Amino acid sequence: MTAYAAPISDMRFVLRHLVGLDRIAALPGKSETTPELVEAVLEEAGRLAGEVIAPLNAVGDREGARLENGVVRTAPGFREAYARYRDGGWNALPFEAEWGGQDLPWAVAMAVAEMWQSASLAFGLCPVLNQGAVEALQAHGSDEQKRTYLPKLVSGVWTGTMNLTEPQAGSDVGAVRTKAERQPDGTYRITGQKIFITYGDHDMAENIVHLVLARTPDAPAGIKGISLFLVPKLLPDADGEPGERNDLRCVSLEHKLGIHASPTCVMAYGDAGGATGFLIGQENRGIEYMFTMMNNARLTVGLQGVAVAERATQAAEAYAATRLQGKPIGAENGTPIAAHPDVRRMLLSMRCLTEAARALTYSAGAALDLARGHPDPIERAHAQARVDLLTPVVKGWSTDVGCEVASTGIQVHGGMGYIEETGAAQFLRDARITPIYEGTNGIQANDLVFRKVARDGGVAARQLFEEMARTQAELAAHPAAASIRERLVESLAALMAATDWVVETAPGTPAAVAASAVHYLRMFGLVAGGWLMARAALAAAVEDDDPALAATKLAHARFFADQFLPQAASLLLPITEGWRSVVDGAA
């Protein structure tokens, strides 16, 4: 497997020119986010990712996690790598200083998190789940729960999980059967089984804090009767340190297509009478609280798509630069396969899709910073609407990009890509879960069309489209970008027409919109990605004094515009008319 080098130059470029890091640094409490600090953070994180975590990727895939005598053992090297990660303070990056965090912007934290996910997706999953637990407790936990658990979770000394899924209740969390019975002391006795619990047990942390969806005896049926409980593996003692073992255990590990080093646990609660749980917030509001975890996780899963795409692209580029096979047209004998036009097309596709997805994902992170920290409530509301709009697109489109790029990477390797020793196959196997967990991409598409577009009449979407139109106007002043502008105009017009159709059709014919939702999400991702690539070309040409960088950004924007934006426009007919054969065929 090839080495991993964090793409710091492109990360820095996106943060500076597309995200507007100076605007984020101007927010209250973020003044220390200087370019020098960000540079130092990226460089140091890149070293840890490349030198410590990345070498474990193949080891983790080969060895996997093991359940031995009731204890989950992680793959060789994972405990030591996690200790380096934890002791370096990396887990605390975006969290509040009140709980031991470093208060860095989410946009910067996302760039750093991309490195962990690229180095080893299986390793990076542990911090993802922990992050969701921290977000949920910060938003909905009691003061006592925050004091007891947040410092440990923020530091990474303890880790967190989300326990949602059950054998009979996958994405339909309203079908949850896990029980929570009130006790005289105010605690709850938790009994039931959860499946697909990432890092539900492991040997890397002192304690594991499970956030568990369960139903009280007198709760209403369906999603309105779900509550959220905090259920630690080891109950904290009077000093807040790990104490008595709770009545919960991992009963088995799932055998999976990929991410073998990430223990996916079947968790049993209450085999000896009932696990002690603590209610988070109020009863019957668990679904509301769950979405605090889920929305955070969905952005990070989209980031995983970017990360796997980056790793697969680096591997394919390295292989194509040295592999000799045939004679490329117009080249001399002995020229590597990277010079073959079709291989060059594949490599450019991988690189440009990865850059577009990175820009989109970081942009959502920046909107999150503005939504939480801007002093103007109107600006906060506008930014939150942008986060809400982009979250399903980031999760859905970026994970689809991860799978597409990883698959293309195997193709670049040819037959060697199908052999495990090159590592190309692992990238695809690992990436394949990302369009499924934290809400399948079909769920993301439905969320986009019904909750994020139709519900507000397309207001948030059209505000974004206005920004895209301003970029079109800026492109008109650059003759070299004429073809980019032309493709962007065509694809944005198609997206606006599709959006109008969604808004008009959803109230009366929701089945039609549901049947077209995945196409709409892909169109949205392609147009948003093409827009950001065009902005990158403009920024490199106008604001950067590096001619080579400007030329590369222009070339990549032109390639994306020529190869991918026409795909967006071609989806208009499947969206507005193709639903008929789906709905009628189903009848």
C-alpha positions in Angstrom: 0.0 0.0 0.0 1.3 3.5 -0.9 2.1 6.1 1.7 -0.3 8.9 2.6 0.7 12.5 2.5 -1.9 15.0 3.7 -2.9 17.4 0.8 -2.1 20.4 3.0 -1.6 22.9 0.1 -5.1 22.2 -1.2 -6.6 22.2 2.3 -5.0 25.6 2.9 -6.2 26.9 -0.4 -9.8 25.9 0.3 -9.8 27.3 3.8 -8.3 30.6 2.7 -10.1 31.2 -0.6 -13.3 29.3 -0.6 -14.2 29.0 3.0 -13.0 32.5 4.0 -11.0 31.6 7.1 -10.4 35.3 7.8 -14.2 35.7 8.2 -14.3 32.8 10.6 -11.4 34.1 12.6 -13.3 37.4 13.1 -16.0 35.6 15.0 -16.1 36.1 18.8 -13.6 33.7 20.5 -11.9 32.7 17.2 -9.3 35.5 17.0 -6.4 33.1 17.7 -7.2 31.3 14.5 -4.4 32.9 12.6 -3.0 31.6 9.3 0.2 30.7 11.1 -1.6 28.7 13.7 -3.7 26.9 11.1 -0.6 26.1 9.1 1.1 24.7 12.2 -1.9 22.6 13.1 -2.2 21.2 9.6 1.5 20.3 9.4 1.5 18.6 12.7 -1.7 16.7 12.1 -0.3 15.6 8.7 2.7 14.1 10.3 0.7 12.1 12.8 -1.7 10.9 10.1 1.1 10.0 7.6 3.7 8.6 10.0 1.6 6.9 12.7 -1.9 6.2 11.6 -1.6 5.5 7.9 0.8 2.6 8.3 -1.9 0.9 10.3 -4.5 0.9 7.6 -3.4 -2.3 5.9 -2.6 -4.0 9.3 -6.1 -3.1 10.6 -7.7 -4.4 7.4 -5.8 -7.7 7.6 -5.9 -8.3 11.4 -9.2 -6.6 12.2 -10.8 -6.3 15.7 -11.3 -9.4 17.8 -13.7 -10.4 20.6 -11.8 -12.5 23.1 -13.3 -13.7 26.4 -15.8 -10.9 26.3 -13.2 -8.2 25.6 -12.8 -6.4 22.2 -9.2 -6.1 21.2 -8.3 -3.6 18.4 -5.8 -4.4 15.7 -2.0 -4.2 16.5 -0.9 -0.6 16.8 -4.3 1.0 17.2 -4.1 1.5 21.0 -0.7 3.1 20.7 -1.8 5.3 17.8 -4.9 6.4 19.7 -2.8 7.3 22.7 -0.7 9.5 20.5 -3.8 11.1 19.1 -5.4 11.6 22.5 -2.3 12.9 24.2 -1.7 15.3 21.4 -5.0 17.0 22.2 -6.4 16.3 18.7 -9.8 15.1 20.0 -10.4 18.5 21.7 -9.9 20.7 18.6 -13.4 22.1 17.9 -14.9 21.9 21.3 -15.6 24.6 23.9 -12.7 25.6 26.2 -15.1 25.3 29.1 -14.9 21.5 28.8 -11.2 21.3 27.8 -11.6 22.0 24.1 -9.4 24.2 22.0 -12.2 26.3 20.4 -10.8 26.0 16.9 -13.3 26.5 14.0 -15.1 23.5 12.7 -13.8 24.3 9.2 -10.3 23.8 10.5 -11.2 20.8 12.5 -12.8 19.2 9.4 -9.5 19.6 7.5 -7.7 17.9 10.3 -10.3 15.1 10.6 -10.0 14.4 6.9 -6.4 13.4 7.6 -7.4 10.8 10.2 -10.1 9.4 7.8 -7.7 9.2 4.9 -5.0 7.6 7.0 -7.3 4.9 8.2 -11.1 5.1 7.9 -11.4 2.4 10.6 -9.3 4.4 13.0 -11.1 7.7 12.3 -14.5 6.2 13.1 -13.8 6.3 16.8 -13.5 10.1 17.0 -16.6 10.5 14.8 -18.9 8.7 17.2 -17.3 10.5 20.2 -17.9 13.8 18.5 -21.6 13.1 18.1 -21.8 12.2 21.8 -20.2 15.4 22.8 -22.5 17.5 20.6 -25.6 15.8 22.1 -24.5 16.3 25.7 -23.5 19.9 25.1 -26.9 20.6 23.6 -29.2 18.5 25.8 -27.3 17.1 28.9 -27.9 18.3 32.4 -25.3 20.4 34.2 -24.2 17.4 36.2 -23.9 15.2 33.1 -21.8 17.8 31.4 -19.5 18.2 34.4 -19.1 14.4 34.7 -18.8 13.4 31.1 -17.8 16.2 28.8 -14.2 16.8 30.0 -13.5 13.1 29.6 -15.2 12.8 26.2 -13.7 16.1 24.9 -10.1 15.0 25.8 -10.7 11.5 24.3 -9.8 9.8 27.6 -13.4 8.3 27.3 -15.1 7.7 24.0 -18.8 7.8 23.1 -21.1 5.9 20.9 -24.6 6.1 19.3 -26.9 3.2 20.0 -29.8 3.5 17.6 -30.2 0.4 15.5 -31.9 -2.8 16.5 -32.5 -6.0 14.5 -36.1 -5.1 13.7 -35.5 -1.4 13.5 -32.8 -0.2 11.0 -33.5 3.3 9.7 -37.0 3.1 11.2 -36.0 4.1 14.7 -39.6 4.5 15.7 -39.7 0.6 15.9 -37.1 0.6 18.7 -38.0 -1.9 21.5 -35.2 -1.4 24.0 -36.9 -0.7 27.3 -36.1 1.9 30.0 -37.8 1.5 33.3 -37.8 4.3 35.9 -36.1 3.6 39.2 -36.8 5.2 42.6 -33.4 6.9 42.6 -34.1 8.7 39.3 -32.0 6.4 37.1 -33.5 4.0 34.5 -33.0 0.2 34.0 -32.1 -0.4 30.4 -32.8 -3.7 28.7 -32.6 -4.7 25.1 -30.2 -5.3 22.2 -28.6 -2.9 19.7 -26.7 -3.8 16.5 -24.2 -2.1 14.3 -22.6 -0.1 17.2 -19.3 1.3 16.0 -16.6 1.0 18.7 -19.3 -0.3 21.1 -16.4 -1.9 22.9 -12.7 -1.6 22.5 -9.4 -1.4 24.4 -8.3 2.2 23.5 -10.1 4.2 26.2 -10.7 4.1 30.0 -14.4 4.1 29.6 -17.1 4.1 26.9 -20.2 6.2 27.1 -23.2 4.9 25.2 -26.0 7.1 24.1 -29.0 4.8 23.8 -32.4 5.2 22.3 -35.0 3.4 24.4 -38.7 3.4 25.3 -40.3 4.0 28.7 -43.2 1.7 29.7 -45.9 4.4 29.2 -44.4 6.0 26.2 -46.5 6.8 23.1 -46.1 4.5 20.1 -43.7 5.3 17.3 -41.0 8.0 17.2 -42.9 10.2 19.7 -42.2 7.7 22.4 -38.4 7.4 22.1 -36.1 8.8 24.8 -32.3 9.1 24.9 -30.2 7.7 27.7 -26.6 8.0 28.8 -25.3 4.5 29.7 -21.6 4.2 30.6 -19.7 1.0 30.4 -18.2 1.8 33.8 -20.3 3.8 36.2 -18.5 6.9 37.4 -17.7 6.9 41.1 -18.0 9.9 43.5 -14.8 11.4 42.0 -16.0 11.0 38.4 -13.6 8.1 37.7 -14.5 4.8 36.1 -16.0 2.6 38.8 -18.4 -0.4 38.9 -19.0 -2.3 35.6 -22.5 -1.6 34.2 -24.8 -4.4 33.0 -23.9 -4.2 29.3 -21.6 -6.2 27.0 -20.6 -6.8 23.4 -21.9 -10.2 22.5 -20.5 -10.4 19.0 -18.7 -8.5 16.2 -20.0 -8.2 12.8 -18.1 -9.7 9.8 -18.0 -6.9 7.2 -17.0 -6.0 3.7 -14.5 -3.4 4.9 -13.4 -1.2 7.9 -12.3 -4.4 9.5 -10.3 -2.7 12.2 -13.4 -0.8 13.4 -15.3 -3.1 15.9 -19.0 -3.1 14.9 -20.7 -4.5 17.9 -23.9 -6.3 18.9 -24.6 -4.8 22.3 -26.7 -6.5 25.0 -28.1 -4.4 27.8 -29.5 -5.9 31.0 -28.5 -9.6 30.8 -28.1 -9.5 34.6 -31.2 -7.5 35.4 -30.7 -4.1 33.7 -28.0 -1.6 32.8 -28.1 1.7 34.7 -29.0 4.6 32.4 -29.4 8.3 32.9 -32.1 10.2 31.0 -30.8 13.0 28.7 -33.1 15.9 28.7 -36.8 15.0 28.8 -38.6 11.7 28.1 -40.0 11.2 24.6 -37.7 13.7 23.0 -35.0 11.2 22.0 -35.6 11.6 18.3 -35.0 15.4 18.5 -31.8 14.8 20.6 -30.7 12.1 18.3 -30.7 14.4 15.3 -28.1 16.6 17.1 -25.8 13.6 17.0 -26.9 12.5 13.5 -26.5 15.9 11.7 -23.0 16.3 13.1 -22.1 12.7 12.1 -23.6 13.2 8.6 -21.2 16.0 7.8 -18.3 13.9 9.1 -19.4 10.9 7.1 -19.4 13.1 4.0 -15.9 14.1 5.0 -15.0 10.4 5.0 -16.1 10.2 1.4 -13.6 13.0 0.6 -10.9 11.3 2.7 -11.2 7.9 1.0 -11.3 9.6 -2.4 -8.1 11.5 -1.6 -6.3 8.3 -0.4 -7.4 6.4 -3.5 -6.4 9.2 -5.8 -2.9 9.4 -4.3 -2.5 5.7 -4.7 -3.7 5.7 -8.4 -1.5 8.7 -9.2 1.6 7.0 -7.7 0.9 3.8 -9.5 0.2 5.4 -12.9 3.4 7.5 -12.6 5.6 4.4 -12.6 3.7 1.6 -14.3 4.9 0.8 -17.8 2.3 -0.7 -20.1 2.0 -0.2 -23.8 3.0 3.0 -25.6 0.8 6.1 -25.1 -0.3 7.9 -28.2 2.4 10.4 -29.2 4.8 9.2 -26.5 8.1 7.3 -26.5 8.5 3.7 -25.4 9.0 3.5 -21.6 6.5 6.3 -20.9 4.3 5.4 -17.8 0.6 4.8 -18.2 -0.3 8.2 -16.8 0.3 9.5 -20.3 -2.4 7.3 -21.9 -5.4 9.6 -22.6 -7.9 7.3 -20.9 -5.8 6.9 -17.8 -5.3 10.6 -17.7 -9.0 11.1 -17.9 -9.5 8.7 -15.0 -6.9 10.4 -12.9 -8.3 13.9 -13.6 -11.8 12.6 -12.7 -10.6 11.3 -9.4 -8.6 14.4 -8.5 -11.3 16.9 -9.6 -14.2 15.1 -7.9 -12.1 14.9 -4.7 -11.3 18.6 -4.8 -14.9 19.5 -5.5 -16.2 17.4 -2.6 -13.6 18.8 -0.2 -14.6 22.3 -1.1 -18.3 21.6 -0.5 -17.7 19.8 2.8 -15.4 22.5 4.2 -18.0 25.1 3.1 -20.6 23.4 5.2 -18.1 23.4 8.1 -17.6 27.1 7.7 -21.4 27.7 7.7 -21.6 25.7 10.9 -19.1 28.1 12.5 -21.1 31.1 11.4 -24.4 29.5 12.6 -22.9 29.1 16.0 -20.7 32.1 16.4 -21.9 35.1 14.4 -23.0 38.0 16.6 -25.9 38.9 14.3 -28.9 36.6 14.8 -30.1 37.1 11.2 -26.7 36.0 9.9 -26.7 33.0 12.3 -30.1 32.0 11.0 -29.0 32.4 7.4 -25.9 30.3 8.1 -27.9 27.6 9.9 -30.2 27.4 6.9 -27.2 26.8 4.7 -25.9 24.1 7.0 -29.3 22.4 7.0 -29.4 22.6 3.2 -25.9 21.3 2.6 -25.8 18.5 5.2 -27.7 15.9 3.1 -25.8 16.9 0.0 -22.4 16.7 1.7 -23.3 13.3 3.2 -24.9 11.9 0.0 -22.9 13.3 -2.8 -19.5 13.2 -1.1 -19.9 9.5 -0.1 -21.0 8.6 -3.6 -17.9 10.5 -4.8 -15.8 8.4 -2.4 -17.1 5.1 -3.8 -16.8 6.3 -7.4 -13.3 7.5 -7.0 -12.2 4.4 -5.2 -13.7 2.2 -7.9 -11.9 4.2 -10.6 -8.7 3.8 -8.6 -9.0 0.1 -9.0 -9.5 0.6 -12.7 -6.3 2.7 -13.0 -4.4 -0.1 -11.3 -5.8 -2.6 -13.8 -5.6 -6.2 -12.7 -3.3 -5.2 -9.9 -6.1 -3.2 -8.4 -8.1 -6.3 -7.9 -5.2 -7.8 -5.9 -5.3 -6.9 -2.2 -1.6 -6.2 -1.9 -1.9 -2.9 -3.7 -4.4 -1.6 -1.2 -6.7 -0.2 -4.0 -9.4 -2.8 -3.2 -9.5 -1.8 0.5 -10.3 1.8 -0.3 -13.5 0.7 -2.2 -14.4 -1.9 0.5 -14.0 0.7 3.2 -15.8 3.4 1.3 -18.8 1.3 0.5 -20.4 1.7 4.0 -20.4 5.5 3.9 -23.5 5.8 1.6 -25.3 3.5 4.0 -24.6 4.4 7.6 -25.9 7.6 9.4 -28.9 7.5 7.1 -28.7 5.9 3.7 -28.2 8.2 0.7 -31.8 7.6 -0.3 -32.8 9.0 3.1 -30.5 11.9 2.6 -32.1 12.6 -0.8 -35.6 12.5 0.8 -34.4 14.8 3.5 -33.1 17.2 0.9 -36.2 17.4 -1.3 -38.9 17.3 1.4 -37.4 18.9 4.5 -34.7 21.2 3.1 -36.2 22.4 -0.2 -40.0 21.8 -0.4 -40.7 22.8 3.3 -39.4 26.4 2.9 -40.5 26.7 -0.7 -36.9 26.6 -1.9 -35.9 29.8 -0.2 -32.6 28.5 1.2 -31.7 26.8 -2.1 -32.4 29.9 -4.1 -30.2 32.0 -1.8 -27.3 29.6 -2.7 -28.2 29.8 -6.3 -27.9 33.6 -6.2 -24.3 33.2 -5.0 -23.7 30.8 -7.9 -25.1 33.4 -10.3 -22.7 36.0 -9.0 -19.8 33.7 -9.8 -21.1 33.3 -13.3 -20.9 37.1 -13.7 -17.3 37.1 -12.4 -16.4 34.4 -14.9 -17.5 36.7 -17.7 -14.4 38.9 -17.1 -12.0 36.0 -17.7 -11.9 34.8 -21.4 -9.9 31.7 -20.4 -12.9 30.6 -18.2 -15.5 31.0 -21.0 -16.3 27.3 -21.2 -16.6 27.0 -17.4 -19.1 29.8 -17.3 -21.1 28.3 -20.2 -21.4 24.9 -18.5 -22.2 26.5 -15.1 -24.9 28.6 -16.6 -26.5 25.5 -18.2 -26.3 23.3 -15.2 -27.5 26.0 -12.7 -30.5 26.6 -15.0 -31.3 22.9 -14.8 -30.9 22.8 -11.0 -33.2 25.9 -10.6 -35.8 24.2 -12.9 -35.5 21.0 -10.9 -35.9 22.9 -7.7 -39.0 24.7 -8.9 -40.4 21.3 -9.9 -39.7 19.8 -6.4 -41.4 22.8 -4.7 -44.4 22.6 -6.9 -44.8 18.8 -7.0 -44.0 17.7 -3.4 -47.3 18.8 -1.8 -49.6 17.1 -4.4 -47.5 14.2 -5.7 -44.9 13.3 -3.0 -44.2 9.9 -4.6 -43.0 11.6 -7.7 -40.5 13.7 -5.8 -39.4 10.7 -3.7 -38.7 8.7 -6.9 -36.6 11.5 -8.3 -34.9 12.5 -5.0 -31.6 10.7 -5.6 -31.2 12.3 -9.0 -31.9 15.7 -7.5 -29.3 15.2 -4.8 -26.7 14.2 -7.4 -27.5 17.2 -9.6 -27.2 19.5 -6.6 -23.8 18.0 -5.6 -22.5 18.3 -9.2 -23.6 21.9 -9.6 -22.4 23.0 -6.2 -19.1 21.2 -6.8 -18.7 22.8 -10.2 -19.5 26.2 -8.8 -16.8 25.9 -6.1 -14.3 24.6 -8.6 -15.0 27.7 -10.7 -14.5 29.9 -7.6 -11.2 28.2 -7.0 -10.0 29.0 -10.5 -11.0 32.6 -10.0 -9.4 32.9 -6.7 -6.1 31.3 -7.9 -5.9 33.7 -10.8 -6.8 36.9 -9.0 -5.5 36.5 -5.5 -2.6 34.1 -5.6 0.8 34.9 -7.0 1.6 31.3 -7.8 1.2 30.9 -11.6 1.5 27.1 -11.5 -1.3 26.9 -8.9 -3.5 29.2 -10.9 -3.0 27.1 -14.0 -3.8 23.9 -12.2 -7.0 25.3 -10.6 -8.1 26.6 -14.0 -7.4 23.3 -15.7 -9.3 21.4 -13.0 -12.3 23.7 -13.1 -12.4 23.4 -16.9 -12.2 19.6 -16.7 -15.0 19.4 -14.1 -17.1 21.8 -16.1 -16.6 19.7 -19.3 -16.9 16.3 -17.8 -19.4 16.6 -14.9 -21.6 19.7 -15.2 -23.2 18.3 -18.4 -24.2 15.3 -16.3 -26.0 17.6 -14.0 -28.0 19.1 -16.8 -28.8 15.7 -18.2 -30.6 14.7 -15.0 -33.4 17.3 -15.4 -35.6 14.9 -17.6 -35.1 11.9 -15.2 -36.1 14.2 -12.3 -39.2 15.8 -13.8 -40.4 12.9 -16.0 -38.6 9.8 -15.1 -40.6 9.3 -11.9 -43.6 8.2 -14.0 -42.0 4.9 -15.0 -40.9 4.3 -11.4 -44.3 5.0 -9.8 -46.4 3.5 -12.6 -44.1 0.5 -12.8 -44.5 -0.1 -9.1 -48.2 -0.1 -9.5 
